[in-house]
Amino acid sequence: MAHIPKVVVINGNGIGQYCDVTRIPLKGETAMPRNLRYEQDSGKGVNCAIVIARLGGDVSYVGKVGRDDGGILNEKWLKDAGVNIDHFWLDPGIQTSLGLILLAENGENMIINFDSPGSDITMDEALEHVRQLEGAEHLITGFEIPAEIALECARLGKELGMKTYLNPSPIERGTVLPEMPYVDVLCVNETEALIMLGMEDQSVDDWTNAARRLGEKYRTRCVIVTLGGKGACAWTSEEEWYIPAYPVKLRDESGAGDAFLAVTVQNLVWGRSLREAMEYANKYCAHLVEQPGSIQSYMTLDQMDDILKRFS
């Protein structure tokens, strides 16, 4: 009998290539990158699955990669972390996608994704694997696979009794999305929130109010907005709250957004409330952004003992 996990992740994968810049370039500015290199970094789906597995979670990753160096590395990272890969495969007919990450001296980053033609999981492939995973309790997806596929996976997951989480990243300015009542938790950063509200060139003073507006516009049950160095906030139909950030020295924020959602979901699996889950994720990410890279720095449950004490 096939293994049915607690959590299903179906989102992007790839291989991360890093370079250092003095600061993230402004519009029209030419960057002067240096130290081009590969790191232990993949797409949002693989990152989320590894975070959950490192915390001892029962998680399956759904996706495909090329039968190339990048694909083989993705397979190794997933296996080493303990992710179930019954629904992950290497396809000799495609190339593994590449992400270029510009890493600034202050720890901020800019990510440029280069999708390989035909590398995305198809609608039929995605939905068939989600159906095979009926019985799982949680499904995480996002827009590193085509948006229409991610949304249909969330819709099907909801029909199959899963709690669904959507990270609509990457998202381009001017993107129009439908109502999504089948999404239980919408998790966005500040930029994504503004795009989804049609407020790309505006500023926001009250992010919990912005979260409420997102929930009402898209008919989602809950909205989380991650605010980087300012913490995070959430809105539900019953309540809203803000979680302040911890003062840390930012070294590298790569993969921190992926980790925040993944850690939150794993805490919900453990039975914590959403607010408690976000507080745990906030501590996890406060420590994470002080470390280099993403996958190499994702913590185990044992390592979290000292981190939780540090931020108590």
Secondary structure, 3 states (H helix, E strand, C coil): CCCCCCEEEECCCCEEEEEEECCCCCCCCCCCCEEEEEECCCCHHHHHHHHHHHCCCCEEECEEEECCHHHHHHHHHHHHHCCECCCEEEECCCCCCEEEEEEECCCCEEEEEECCCCCCCCHHHHHHHHHHCCCCCEEEEECCCCHHHHHHHHHHHHHCCCEEEEECCCCCCCCCCCCCCCCCEEEEEHHHHHHHCCCCCCCCCCHHHHHHHHHHHHCCCEEEEECHHHCEEEEECCCEEEECCCCCCCCCCCCHHHHHHHHHHHHHHCCCCHHHHHHHHHHHHHHHCCCCCCHHHCCCHHHHHHHHHHCC
